[in-house]
């Protein structure tokens, strides 16, 4: 006997089966079909989210290329004004307010040795400034940096948020 390949029923077919099972009062089948519908919805949502992430990554790369072009055009002026090549340039755009923000600051990250044998990095960047620049961006699970920061006073959670902000700030 040849193995038959079972095709997955469509959403409409599953919904019809669900209605039929509900009318019969067959709760085991209702749960099974509802689970299949839920799994199909999650798979569809995951595929849509992945497609959006890919589009955002591609768009971010195009913006990055344009930004690098601007830096190439104005880089010598920036270095001359700031006085070194460690300038940090933040460019942001608020779609809500339709306002561009550009900040050019002298690079201020330093490495400081401690007597304990470690090499911690000390960043002289204020969290408030980084939140003003990157606060509306997604931190984790659809929550913005600003919302995540405001939602907790736990020093370990805030430290994790700050580390991600520093990565964004320094391009690391």
C-alpha positions, -999 to 999 in steps of 0.1 A, spaced: 0 0 0 15 34 -10 18 61 15 -7 89 9 5 124 14 -20 143 35 -23 180 26 -31 205 53 -67 217 52 -73 253 44 -84 278 71 -119 278 57 -120 239 58 -108 240 94 -133 266 104 -161 245 88 -149 214 107 -148 235 139 -184 246 135 -195 211 128 -177 197 159 -192 225 180 -227 216 168 -221 180 177 -206 189 210 -174 171 203 -151 191 225 -120 170 219 -122 177 182 -130 214 189 -98 217 209 -78 199 182 -91 220 154 -87 252 174 -51 243 181 -45 237 143 -61 271 136 -40 288 162 -8 271 149 -16 282 113 -22 318 125 11 319 144 29 305 114 13 331 91 21 359 116 57 347 120 62 347 82 47 382 79 69 394 108 100 379 92 92 395 59 88 429 76 121 424 95 138 416 62 123 447 46 133 469 75 169 455 75 171 462 37 158 497 42 181 503 71 210 493 50 200 518 23 197 545 49 231 536 62 246 539 27 231 573 23 243 583 58 278 572 50 276 593 19 267 623 40 296 616 63 320 613 34 307 647 22 309 665 56 334 643 74 364 667 71 343 695 85 331 674 114 367 663 123 379 699 120 352 712 144 353 683 169 391 681 167 394 643 164 381 614 144 362 600 174 332 621 167 298 605 174 271 615 150 235 607 158 208 612 132 172 605 140 138 613 126 106 616 145 77 606 123 52 617 149 66 652 150 82 652 115 114 665 129 150 656 121 176 656 149 213 656 144 238 656 172 276 657 167 296 652 198 332 645 206 338 608 212 339 603 249 341 566 255 372 557 275 387 525 289 397 527 325 418 500 343 408 490 378 430 475 405 407 444 405 422 430 373 393 439 352 391 462 322 356 478 325 347 503 299 335 537 311 312 555 288 306 592 295 273 592 277 242 601 296 213 576 295 189 605 292 206 617 260 207 582 245 170 577 254 162 611 237 179 599 206 169 562 205 140 560 229 113 555 203 132 525 188 122 489 197 141 475 227 126 441 230 93 424 221 77 456 206 86 477 237 105 509 231 136 519 250 117 547 267 89 524 279 112 497 290 133 523 310 102 538 326 87 504 335 114 494 359 138 507 386 157 474 387 194 483 383 202 450 364 174 455 339 183 492 334 219 482 329 209 458 301 189 486 285 218 510 288 242 485 273 220 482 242 217 520 240 255 523 241 258 498 213 234 519 192 252 551 202 287 538 193 276 517 164 290 486 181 
